[in-house]
Amino acid sequence: MSTIRLSLLGPFDILPAAGNALRRKERALLAYLAVQTRPTPRPTLISLFFARADDPAAALRLSLSRLRHTLGPDLLLTEARTVQWNPHAGNVDYATFTPLLTGDLAAHSADALASALALYRGEFLAGLALEDAPEAELWLVQERAHVHALYERGALELIRRWSLAENWEPALRQTRTLLEHSPLLEPAHERLIWLYAQTGQTEAAHTHYEQYRQHLQREMGLEPAPELARLLPEKHPRTTRLFEGRSNAPPPFAGREAELRQIHQPWQAAQKGQGGVLLIEGEAGAGKSALVAQFIRQYGVSPALTGNGYEAAQHLPYTPWIELLEQALAHADPVRTPLPVYIREALGRFLPGSQLDHTPAPPPTDGSEAARMFQAITDGLLTLFQDKPLFLFMDNLQWADEASLSLFHFAARRAARARWLIVATLRPRTGAESPALGKVLEGLSPHAGRLTLSGLPSSAISELTVTLWPHLPAEKRDPWTARLQQATGGNPFFVCELLRELAARGAEPDHLPVPASVRELVQHRLQALPASGSQVLGALAVLDTPASPTHLHRLCERSEGETLDVLDEGWQRGLLRADEAERYAFAHDLVREAVVAGMSPARRRRFHARAALLLAEEAASLPPHQRGELAGRIVQHAQAGDDPERVFAWGREAASYATRLNAFGDALRAIEAACQVYARLPDAEAPGTEAREIQYLEILLDRARLFSLVNNRLADESEMMQKIAALLARHPHPEMQAMYHLGEAALLAGEGKYEEAIPAALNSYEHFMDLENWLGAAWSLHAVGSYKITLSQNQLGRKILAEALTLYQTCGDLTGEVTCLSSLAWVDLNLGEVRQAIEALTRARELTQQAGDALGQARISHTLAATWNFLYHTEHTEIYAQEAFDLFQKMGLPASRPMLYLATSAWIGTKDPERGRAFLLQAYTEAVEHNDLWLRGWAAQLLGRAALQAGDWTEAETRLEEAARLRRETGERANQVSDLAWLGRLRLARGDVPGALSLTERAVSEMETLKEEAWVFEAWDIYRAHAKVLAAQGNPEEAARFEQLAQEAEVWMAAQAPDEETRGKFWTWVEQMRLL
């Protein structure tokens, strides 16, 4: 019985891999059985998983049958009334994890706990939803909570033990991992701060505490528990009521130089007696508070008093003013400064328990009494600070209570007659939400200055990247800056949190993570939206494209009125933006990602499925030539929505559209998706499905053609061709038969069997010619010509390619024409006609640029890199190789072949062998991965040459022998000559003169045989290698003759250079190689 490995702690995973083909409910059923400790009655399974089926008992029998068929007959122990997982069938991570973490943890070693915790990859059956089986969904939710609680319990125990043993590094690592899974677990935050303190990481401890404190204070008006502050490695100052004392370590700050100057101007005026008010507006996280804090630090502002508005305290009167007045008393000395009784009484009302506390008078009951109290408070500030300039800062004015706003308005009107600058921050559009704030802002509008904060520029984001992610290589900083700008819109809070998350992860992720702090901030904003907000914004997040209210209300199945209310509220709160066409999108990509992260997998899948349905309905009403863009989106949503029918129906059209746009990576993914879902279609294996089988045959042929077009190998190529042959046997079709033979030829060529590939391609050519399909005939002839030149039959290959070129031109197929021109240029190179190749390729490159043919341009640029490499012009080689590399990557295609020429340009041009070798190793690795035998052969030879020059003869022999073996297998005769010569050099270096002579004699002899058909790359080097061996043998006359032949070959190649500069570069490198 084969052993099964079943992983349930995280996404469902199983070995053997065939188990991953199980359907969603079959996975859930298998997981349920695997975690039970006793047999489960069949009625229980039916009620859990199949209650809504037309025939529940039959549905259960079918699922159990599929499980046994897929994973083996011994998987389950079945009786007439019960079913049980066979404990001898394999290993289940749950079975190891839960018993160990459920009982007495003290009974287990730290190693045992660590091993169990390492099994936890995420929540139980992450990503699996059972919305059509509510009882099973409830079991799933309960199991997830149970497993997660066990994980937290075990992790905290393991951290405690490692801490006691002063095993700091694993304790820190486990704590960070725990916070990734449980970002709101306060004991984990406490432990991390304590560990930082114990290991002398004072700055890290304070930074972590400060991040946590700022988030709680900014968004919830709360402070961390006092116990948290006491864990810090040095006495953490109590938050003094002076603004500059709010944080030991200021948050990173970058950019905003212009904004700082805009605050400095009114501050200078206030110092001269011309006070004023400045309102700073910006979205949440825009850096309003950080800007003011930086201004206070940078310009040494003192005294600077601040009051904070808190969302949770906006119904408590005068909260921000109480903070500000406490600061005033801490900064001034009210005992030594005589204060009139009316001021002391007013201050005593605000600060009961202070040294000014008199028996408090009742709060003002009418406007006149309030005005007298406001007069006393502002007079008190003037008296306490006498004639000093005073900086008053009211943070988050939008959350101030109505009484505080009235006092703010009163103080603002007095500022002009005092040496005060009153600065207030608020969020945009909040005046419309709060009538009291709106009235204050309206009253101040003629006199108050305004400063609106937009996103940070890329230069500031780059500066923050240096500060917060110092280990990121400098050459990667610009691309990451651009990604961060796109994802965050330059929002400083989002940028900083993302950078901290990225720096903590170490490795660069493929997708930007959503830090827990950002996710919490967005979720906090969502809670203020109408009840239907989560559905409307969830639909918009899943759609991931600007959408109209009408489209959204159909997608989320809410009324148009509800949808409009949510969109309007989201726009006012800065979560959304709207374009001129009244289409809505998220303000930042990161906001959308945070909304998606907060949705259950079941809800996401439902929205995706509904989006695919609506888009398909829209596309069906369009003419065929207008449906392509929608086809790609339909496939994307249908995949995410688990809708194989629409993936299959639209995959081919999506691939065709992406191909026309040069988005070959997208095209390959779309056609692959359509192929993969075929087996899941309800009637894929039922009789009477001729139309669907023919559609599947067309998809398979498109897949083969597309992969051939981009020179990419398929892992299942042989199996795919067998499927095509079987389908053609059932559904004969002449044109598809011709395409099959062309695919067969590509399969053989990919295996290095060029001699066998040629008859298959010619068979395809004859079929296409009979059908008068000239484009298909061009494809076939092009393949034959390419195989011929690979086999060093260049003269014949040139004639065949010329015929293919004529056919492409007859059809008006510019892409084919350019690709054929590139192949003809390779013929020129193979015959040593380098100048002719340069001229032809330069013209072809202009054609591709005019036509916007990115694939053609990439291929031409790659061939130009090879051409200039013949002449050792490293600058041109690198320029064209980099251009080809970038284009291939942009199209989502392998870019390994241009890497070969990036390696040689680094090696020759910069004389940096290590950089060149790094490129070669990368090219070699990708050649192995993609089974590119031509590239692998050249990369192996060049790595062997590098090893020989470095004196590593063992490595050199391994690489050079590999190159020679690959060329023999593929029949690349000209390249075999080069391999023989370098193997001869290796034998000579080792003192084996007879062995070296045998190899170089064969190289020279083979080169003479090929003279009419091929110019061997670096022919002079072949002659010179033989000359050196002859000299070592003691045959100077023959050595001189072959040295003369080497020099003649060099002169001949130098004559191919198009200008004197290139000729000079060629001779410089040749002379250097002679010295080596």
N, C-alpha and C positions, 0 to 999 in steps of 0.2 A: 504494500500500500504506500503510495507516495505521500510525503509529509507536506502538510499545508501550513503556511504561516499567515495568520490572520491578524491584522492590525486595526483596532477599532478606536484607539486613543488618538484622535485626529481624523483626517479624511480616511474613508474606507480604503484599505489596501490589502492585497492578498497575493500570495505566491502559491501555486503557479499563476502567471500573469493572465491566463485564460479566465480566471475568476473576475477580473476587472471588467469583463464584458457583461457581467450580470446586470440585470435591470435594477432600478432603484428599490422597488419593493422586495425583490429577491435578496438584495444586500441587507435590507433591514431585517428580513425574516432570518437570514443566516446569522446576523449579529445577535438577534434576540435569543436564538437557540444556543449560540456559543456562550452566552453569559449566564444561562440558567444552570443551576446545580442539580436539577432533577428533571425527569421527563415532563414534557408539557402536553396537556390534553389537546387534541385537535380542535375541539370547539373553542378553546381559548385562543388558539392561533387564528381561527376563522373570525372571531369577534374582534380581534385586534387589527388584523390586516385586510380581511376580505369581506367585511360586513356589507359593503356597498356593491359587491360583484353580483352579476346576474345569477350565477351559480357559485356561491361561496365555497362549497366543498370541492367542486371541480377546480376552482381557481387555486385553492391550496394544493391539491394534488399536482396540478401543472407546475406550480412553482417548486415544489419539492422534487419533482422529476427533473426539472432544469438544473437544480442545484446538484443532484447526483450525476446527471449527464456531463455537466461542466467540470465538476471537481472530483468525481469518482464515486463508485457505488458504496464505498465504505464510509462516506462522509457522515451519514446520519444513521442512528439506530431507530428504526420505526417499528411500531406495533400497531395493532388494529385501532387503538384509541389514542396513542401517544407518539410523540416525536422527540428525539433527544440528539444533541450534538455528540458525536463519538469522540471521547477524550483522547483516543489513540490516533485520531485522524491528523493531528498536528498541534501547533502551538498558537495560543491566543494571548495577546499582550494583556488583555483585561484579566485573564485568569492568574497572571503573575502579579499584576499591579494591585488589584483590590484586596486580596487576602493579606498581603504584606502590610498595606497601609491602613487596614481596618482595625486590626487588633492592637496589642500592646507594642508600640513602636520601640520601646526600650529593649525588647527581645531581639531586635535586629541590628546588625552592624551598620556603620555609616556606608560602607561599600554596598551593602544590600539595598539600603534606602536609595542611594545614588543610582544604582542599576534600575530600580523600579521607577524612579522619577524620570529617568532618561527615556522611558517608554512613552511618556506623555508628550505628544506632538501638538496637542490642541484639544478642543472640546470633543467629547464623545461623538463619533460619527459626524464630524464637522462637515457642513455643506449639505447634509442629507435632510430632506423634509418629507413629511408624510401628510400633506394637507387633505388628501382623500381618505385618510384613515385616522380619524381624530383620536381614537383610543391609543393607537400606536404612537401618535404624535405626543400624547400626554406621557406615555412611558418614556419616550425619547427625552423629553424635557426633564423629567425626574432623574433619569439616569445621568444626564449631563451635569445636573446640579450635584448629584451624589459623587460622581467621579472628580469633578472640579474641587469639591470640598476635601476629598481625600488628598488630592494633589497639594492643595494649600497646606493641609495639616502635615503631610510628609516633608514638604519643602522647608517649612518653618523649623521642624525638628532637626532636619539635616543641617540647616544653617546654624542652629543653636550648638549642635555638637562640634561642627568644624570651628565655630568661634571659640568654644571652650578649649579646643586643642590648638588654638592660634594658627589654624590652617586657613590663612586669610584669603588667598587667591580663589580657591574653589568656593569659599563662603560668599565672596563678593560676586562671583560669576553666577552662583545659584540664586542669589538675591535679585540680581538684575533680570535673570530669566523669569523668576517668580513675578516680578513687576510687569514683565511683558504680557504674561497670562492674566494677571490680576492687578491692573494699574491703580485701582482704588483701595487696595488692601493696606490700611494704615500701619499694621505691625511690620509689613515689609519695608515701608518707607522708614520707620524707626530703626529697623535693623540695618538698612543700608547706610543711614547717617552715622550710626554707631560704628559700623565697620570702617567707614572712611576715617572716623576719628581715631580708631585704634591703629590704623595703618599710616597715620601721619598725613593723610590726604585732606588737610584742613580746607583748602580751597574747594575741593570736590564736595565736601560735606556741606559747606555754607552755600555753594551753588545749588545743590540739590534741595536744601531747605528753602532757599530763597525762591527757587522756581515754584515749589509747592505753595509757599506762603503767598507769593504774588498772584498766583492763579486763584487761590481761594479768596483773597482780598478783592481782587479786581472783578471777579465774576459773581461772587456770592456774598461779599461783605463780611467774610469770616476770617479768623486767624487760625493757624494750626494749633493743635492741643499744646498746652505749655510743656508737657513732657518731651515733645519733639525738640523744642528749643534747648532744653536742658541737656540733650544728648550731644550738642555741638562741642567740638574739641576745645574751644576756648569760650570764655564768657561771652555770650551773644547779647549785645546791648539791648535793653528793653527798647521797644520802638518809641524813641523820644518823639515828642510831638513836633519837632522841627523837621521839615521836609528832607533836608540833607542827611538826616540820620535814619532814614527809613530802610536803608540797606547797606550792609558792610561792603558788598561787592556790586557795583553798579552794573546793570545789564549792558551787554555789548551795544555800541552805538556807532552808526556809520551814516554818512550822507547828511542831509538836512542842513548844510551850511547856510543856504539861502534862508531857510526857515528860522534858524538861530538869529540871523541878522534882522529878520522881521520882528523878533521879540526884543532885540537889543535897542532898536530905534525908539519905541515908546518907553522903554526903561530909562534910556538916557534923558528923554523928555521929562519923565517923572522926577528924576534926580535934580532937574533944573526947576522943579516946581510946576510942571505942566503934566499933572497926573492923567490917567486914562484907563480904559478898559480894552482888553484884547480877548476875543472869543476864538478858540482853536477848535475846529471841527474835524472829525475823522471817524471812519468806521472802527468797530471793535478791533483792537490789535494794530491800529495804524501807527501807534507810537506817540500818542499825544502826551501821556504822562512822562514817557522816557525823554521826549523832547524838552519838556520843562525842566526835568531833573538835570539833563545835560546842560541846559542854559545856566541853571543855578550853580552847578559845579564849575563850568568853564569860565563864567564871568565873576565867580566869587561873590554871589549875591547874598547879602545878609543885612537885616533879618529877612527870612523868607518863611512865611506862615502858610500852612495849607489846611484845607478842610476837604473831606471826601464825602461824596454822595454814594450811598450803598443801595443797591436794588432791594435788598432784604429789609432795609431800614427806612424806606422812603415815606413811611407813615408816622415816623417818630420825629417830633418837631425839633428843628435846629441842630440835628446831629452834626452836619459839617461845621457849623459855627462853634459848637462846643469844642470840637477838635482844634479849630483854629485859635480859639481863645485860650485853651490850655497851653498851646505853644507860646502864645503871647506872654502868659504869665511865667512860663519856663524861661523865656528869653529875657524878659525885663524883670525888674525888682519892684513889685507893687508895694512892698513894705516901705522902701526908701522913697518911692515916688508918691507924693501926696495925691490922693484921688478924692475928688468931691464925693459926698455921700450918695448923690443920685447915680454916679457911675459905679460905686462899690455895690450899691443895691442891685443895679442892673446886671453887673457881672456875677454877683452872688446867685441871682436866679439861674444863670446858665451853668454855674460851677458850684453846686452845693457840695459842702465838705471841704472847700478850699479855704485859704486864710482870709478870703474876702466874704465868707459865708455869713450873711446876716439872716435874720428870719426872713425867708423868701416871701416876697409879695406874690399875690395870685397872678397868674398869667394875664396878659392884656386882654380885655374884653371888647374893646372897640378900636377903631382906626386911630384915634387921637392918642390913646394910651400906647398902642404899638409904635406910633411915630416917636413918642417920648422915649420909649425903651431903645428904639433903633438909634435915636440921637445920642443917648447915653453910651451905647456900645461903641459907636464910631468915635465919639469924643474920647472914650477910654483908650482906644487905639492911638489916637493923636497924642493923648497925654502920656501914655506909657512910653511911646517911642519919640516923643517931643517932635523935633523937626527933622528926624532921620527919614531918608527915603524908605518906603515900605513896599515889599513885594508880597501880595496876597494871592494865593492860588486856590481856586475852587475846582477840584477834580470831579469829573462825572456829574456835571450840573444837571443832566437830564434826570438824575435820580434824587435830586434834592426835593425835600418836602415843600409845601406851599409857603409855610412861614419862613423857611430859609431863603426861598426865592424872593420874598418880599424884602427881607433884610439885605440880600444881595443887591437888589435894585436900588435900595436906599443908599448903600455904601458906594455903588457905582456912580450915583449922581454926585456924591461928595468927593469922589476921587479927583475930579477936575480941579478942585480947590485945595487939594492936599498933594503931598509928594508921594502918591500911591500909584502903583500899577497893579490893577486887579486883572488877573488872567484866569479864564475859566475854560475848561474843556467840555465838550459835549459831542454827541453823535448826530449825524445829519438827520434832518426831518423829524427830530424828536419834538420840536415846537408844535407840530401838528397833533402829536399824541397827548401832550399835556397843555391844557388851556392856560394854566398858570405860567408855565415856562414860555409859551407863545406870547403871552402878554408882556412878560419881562423883556423878551428879545425884541418885540416890536417897539417898546419904549426906549430901548438902548440903540436901535438900529442907526439913528442919525449920527451918533457919537462914538460908538464902539468900533474898534478895528476888528477885522476878521482875517483868519488864516485857516485855509483848508489844506489838510494833509492828504496827498495822494500816495500811490505806491512808491517804494524806493526805486531809484534807477539801478541799472545793472552794475554800475561801478560800486555802489554801496553794498549790493548783494555779494559781489566778488570780495569786497573787504571783510564782510561778515564771514564769508566762507573761509578766508585765511585764519580768522580768529577762532571760529567755533569748530572747524574741521581741518585742523592744521596738517593732518597726515595725507590729505588728498593731494596727489601729484599736481604740480603746477600746470602741466599741459592739459589736465582734465578740468581745470577750474572754469574756463570759459563755457564749455558745454554744460557743466552742471549749473552754472549761473543762469544760463538761458532756460534750463529746465525748471529751476526754482522760480524764475520770473514768470514763466508760463503758468506754473501750478498755483502760485500764491498771489499773482498780481502785484508783487512787491510789498505785500502786507508784512510789516516787520515782525509781528508776533509769529505769524505762520512761518516766515523764513527762518527765524531763530529756532523755533521748536523743531522744524524739519532738519536743520543742520545739526542740532544736538542729537536727534534720533539717528541720523546718518553716521555721525561720528561715533556714537555708542555701538553701532552695528559692526563697524570695522570694514567689512567687505561692501563693495558698491552694489546696491540692489538693482534688479531690472526695472522695478516699478517703485515710484515714490511711496514710502510708508505714510500712514496717517497717524501722527503722534497722538497718544491718549489725551494730552492736554487740548489739542485742536479738536479732537472728536467731542470732548466734553463741552468745549465752548460752543460748537455748532449745535449740539443737542440741547444745550441750555437755551440757545436762541429759538430753536424749533418749538420748545415748550410754550413759548409766548404766542405761537400762531394759533389760528382756529383749530378745532378738533380734527378737521379733515386735512390739516396741513401736512401730516406725515404721508398721507396717500398722494397728495398732489405733488409734493416735492420729491417723494420717492419715485413717482412716475417720471418726473423730469430728470432725475439723477440717472435712472436706468436708460432713458432715451438717449442721454449724452449728446444732445444737439439742440440748438434753439428751437422752441416750439411755441405755437400759438395757443391761446386759451382754449380754442375749440378742439384742437388736437389733444391737448392735455386732458380736457374733461372727458373725452371719449376713452382715453387710455386709462385713467384712474377710476372711471365709472362713478364720478361725483357730478353733481349738477354744475351747470355753467356758472351759476351765481356763486356757489361754494368755491369753485376753482378760481374765479376772479378775486374773491375775497382773500384767498391764500396768496395769490400772486401779488396782489397789491400790498399786503402786509409784509411779505418777504422782500419786496422791493424797498419798502420804507425802512426795513431793518438792515438793509445792506447785504442781504443774502443773495439777492437776484439783481440782474440788470436786464434792461429791455432795449431792443434795437428799434430803428425807425419803422420797421414792419410790425411792431408790437409783438415780436417773438421774445420769449423769456429764456434766460440761461442763468447759470450760477455765476456769481461775481468772481469766484476763483475756482480753479479745478479742485483745489484741496477741500473746499466746502462741499463740492459734489461727492468727492471720495469719502468724506466724513459722513454724509447722508447715507451713502451706499453701505458703509461699514456698520451703520446703526440699524440696518434692515435685516430681517430674518431671511435665510436662504429661500424659504418657500415664497415669501412675498417678492423677492427679487426675480425668482423664476417665473412667477405669475405675470409680473409686469413685462418681462422680456417676451414671454409667449404672446401676450396681448399686443405688444408693439409689433411683433412679427406679423400677426394677423392683420392689424390695421394697415401696415405698410404694404402687405401683399394685396389687400383690397385696393389701395391707392394705385399700386403699380399695374394691376390688372386693367385699370381704366386708361392707361397710357399707351401710345404706340410703342412697338418693340424697341425702337432706337432711343427712346427716352427713359427706359426702365432700368438701365444698367446701374446707375448710382443707388437706386433704391434696392436693387438686388443684393448688393453687398451688405447693406444694413439689415435686410431681411434675414440673410444667412447668419449674421452675427447675433441678432436677437433670437432667432430660432434655435441656434446652438445653446445659448445661455438659458433659453426657456424650455429646453428638452423637447423640441418639436422636430423630430427627424423628417417628417413629411415635407415641411417647408425647406429644410436644409437641402434635401434631395431635389426638390422642385426648382430651387433658385440657385443652387451652387454653380452650375455650369454657366449660367448667365452672369453671375457675379464674377467668376473667373475671367470670362471673356472681356467684361468691362474693365477689370483691373489690368488686364494685359494691354488693352488699348491705351491705358494711362501710364504704362511702364511700371506699374506697381506689381511687380512679379511676385514678391513675397506674399502680398494679399491674394493674388491669383492662385498661387500654389496652395495656400491655406483653404481657400474656398473650394477648390476642386477636391482636395483631400477630404474636407468635411463631407462633401456629397458622396464620395466613395465609402467613407467609414460608416455612414448611417444606413446604407442599403440593407444590411443584414437585419436592422432593427425595424424595417418597415413592416406593417402588419401583414401584407400579402406578398412579401419578397420571395417566399419559398412556396407559395401556393400555386396550383395550376391556373392556367388562363391568364398569365401576367405578361403576355408578349410585349405589349407597349412599354411596360416598365422595364423589362429586360433590355429592350432596344435602347431605351433611354440610359440605362446603366452602361450598356456597351459604348454608347457615345461618350459618356463621362469618362470611362476608362481610357478610351482612345485619346480624348482631350488631355487627360492626365499624362499619358505617355508622351504626347507631342509637346506639352508644356514643359515637362522636365527635360526633354531633349533640347528644346529651344534654348534653355538657360544653362545647358551643360551640367545638369545636376543628376546624380544617380539616385535611384529608388532602392530602398532596402528590400522591398518585396517585388522587384522588377520581374523576376522569373515567374513568380506565382501570378502576378498580374497578367503576363502574356498568356499563361495557361488559361486563365479565366476568359480572356478575350477570344482565344481560339475556340474554347467550348461554346461561348455565346455565338460566335460566327457560324459554328457548325449547326446550331439550331436556327439561326436567323441570317442566312447568307446575304451579303450585301457587297457588291463589287468595290465601291469606294472605301468602305470600312476595311475590306480585305487588303486593299492597297496600303491603307494606313497601318494595318497590323504588320505587314512585311517591313514597313519603314521602322516601326517600333522594334521589331525583331532585330533589324540591323543595328539599331542603337544599343540594344541589350548586348549583342555580341561585341560591339566596339567597346562598350564600357568594361567588358571583361578582358580587353586587350586582344580579342580574336578578330583582327581587322580583315584577314584573308577570308574568314567565314562571313563577315559582315557584308562584304562587297556583293556577293550573289543575292543576298536578301534585299539589299537596297536596289539592285538592278531589277529584281522581280517586282518591287514596288513601282519602279519607274515604268516598266512595261504596262502594268495595270493602269497607272494614271494616264499614260499616253493613249491607251485604248479608250479610256473614258473622256479623253480630250480635257483632262484636268491639268492645265499647264502649270499651275502653281504647285500642285502635288508632285508633278514630274520634276520641277525645279528643286524642290526639297530633296527628292531622291537622288538626282544627279549631284547636288551639292554634297550630300553624304558620301557618295562614291568617291568624288574628287578629294574630299578631306581624308578619307581612309587611304587613298593612294599616296598622298603626300606624306602621311604619317609613316608609310612603308618605304619612304624615300624614292617613290616612283613619281618624281616631280614633273617631268615633261608630260607624261600622260595625265597626271592630275591636273596640270594647267589647262589642257585641252578640254577635259570634262568640266572643270569649273567655268571655263569660258562659255560652254554651252548652257550651263545652269544660269549664268549671268544674263545671257540673252533671254532665257525664259522668264526670269524675274522682271526684266525690263519690259517684256511683252505684256506681263500681267500688271505692270505698274506697282509692283510690291517693293517699295523703297527699303523696308527693313531687310528683306531678303537680299536685295541688291547690295546694300552696304555690308551685310555679313559675308556675302560672296566676295566682295572686293577685299575684305580683310583676309579671307582664305587665300586669295590670289597673291596678296602681299606676302603671306607666309611662303608661298612658292618662290617669290622673288628672293626672299631671305635664304631659303634652302639652297638656292642656286648662286648665292653670293651677290645678287644684284641689289645691293642695299640702297643705292641712290634712287633706283626706279621704285623700290618699295616706299621710300619716304615721299616721293612725289605723288604716287597713287593714294597713299593713306592720307596725306594732307588734303587732297581733293575730297576724298570720301568723308573725312571728318567735317568739312564744311557742309556737305550734304546733310549729315546727321544733325548738325546744329540748326540748320535752316528748317528741317522737318520736325525737330523736337523729338528725335528718336534716341532716347536715353540709352537703350540697350545697345544699339548700333554704335553710339558714341563711346560707350564703355569698352566695347570690343575693339574699336579702332584705336582708342587710346592705349589699350593693353598691347596691341600689336606695334604701335609706335614706340612704346617703352622697350619692347624686344628689339626693334630695329635700331634705335639709338644705342642700345646696349652692345650691339655688334661693333660699334665704333667707339665704345668706352666714353661716350658723352654723358657723364653722370648727371649733369643738371637736367638735360632734356629727359633722360631716362626716369629720373625721380619725379619730374613734373607730370609726365604722362602716366606713370604707374600710380601716383597718388590720385590723379584725376579718375583713372579707371577704378581704383580701390573705392573712392568716395561714391562714384556712380553705382557700382555694384551694391555697396552697402545701402545706399538710399533706396534702391529697388528691392531690398530684402533678399539679395542673392549672395552666395559665397564669393568672397573677394580674395581668395587665397592665391590665385595665379599672379595678379599684380604684385603680391607680396614678394614674389621671387625677385622681381626687378627693384623693389624697394631695398631688398637685401643687397643686391649687387651694387646699387648706387651708393649705399652706405659703406660697403666694403671698399669700393674703388675710390669713390669721390671723397669721403671723409676719412678714409683709412682707419675706420673704426670697426675692427673685426668683431668685437663683442656685440655691437649693435646689429651688424650684418648677420651674425650667427643667430641672434634672437629672432630676427625676421625669418631666417631660414627654418629655424625650429618650429615657429608658428605655422609657416607654410607647409612644412612636412607633416605636422600634426593634423592640419585640416585636409591635406591630401589623403592621408590615411582614413580620416573620418568620412570623406566624400568618395573614397575609392578612385581618386584621380591619379591614374598610373603615370601619365606623362609628367605631371607636376611632382609626384613622389620621386620619380627617377631623377629629375634634375635637382631637387632639393637634397636627395641623398648624395649625389655626386659632389655638389658644392660643399656640403657638410664634410664629406671625405677630404676634399681638397683643403678645407680650412684646418682639419685635424692634422693632415700631413705637414702643412706649413708650421703648425704649432708643435710638431714632433711627437704627436700622439698616434703612433703607428697602428695600435690595436683598433682605436676608433676609426682611423682612416680606412683600414682594411674592411671593417664591418660595413661602413657606409658605401665604399666604392664597389664592393662585391654585391651589395644590395642593388645599387644602381644598374650594374651590368646584368644582373639576373632579371630585373624588371624590363630592360630594353630587349633582352632576348625573348622574353615571353610575349612582348607586344610587337616584335618585329621592327623596331626603330633602328634600322641599320646605321644611319649616319651617327646617331647618338652612341651606338655601341663602339664606334671608332674612338670617340673621346674617352669612353670608359676604359678601353684597352690601354690607351696612352697613359692615363693617370695611374692605372694599376702597375704599368711598367715603371713609372717614376717611383712608386712605393717600393717595388722590388729593388730598384737601384739604391734607394735610400737605406734599405736593409742590407745592402751588400750582395744581393743575389743577382749578379750580372747576367748569367745565362737565362734565368727566369724573366728578367726585365727585357732582354733581347727578344725572347719568344713573343712577348706581349706587344712590344712596339713594332716588331716586324709584321705581326698580324694587323696592327692598326694601320700602318702605312700601306700594306697590300690591299686591305679593304677600301681604304680611301681612294687608291688608284682605280679600283674596280668601279667605284661610285662616281668617278669624276664627271661623267656626262649627266648623271642624274641628281647629284647633290654636292653642294659645297659644305664641307664639314666645318662646324663652328670652331674657330680658333685653329684653322688648319696649320698655321705656322707653328703652333704649339705641339702638334702631333709630330711634325718633322723635327722640331728641336728636341723633343723628348727622345726620339730615336737617335739623333745625333749625339746626345749626351751618353746614351747607353753604348753606342759604338766607340766613343772616345774612352769610356771606362773599360771597354774590351781590348783597347789597344789598336784600334783601327782608325787612325786620324784622317786618312784620305776619304774614306766613306763618311766619316763624321763631318768633314768639311763640306762634302757634297750635299748632305741633308741640311746642314746649317744654311747653305746657299739657297736651297729650296724653301726653307723657312723664311728667309729674308725676302725672297721673291713673292711669297704669299702675303707677307706683311705689306709690301709695296702695292700689290694688287688691291688689297682691302683699303689701304689709305687712299687710293685713287677713287674709291667709292664715296669718300666724304664729300658733302655738298659745298664745303667752304674751308678756308684756311684754319679757322679757329678749331673746327672739329678735327681736322687733320692733325693739328698740334696736340690736341688732347689724346688722340689715338697714339701718336708716337711717344708721348710722355709715359703713358701707361705701359706700352710695349717695352720701353727701356727699363722701367721699374721691374717688370716681370723677368727681364733677362738677368737683372742683378739678383733677384730672388732665386 
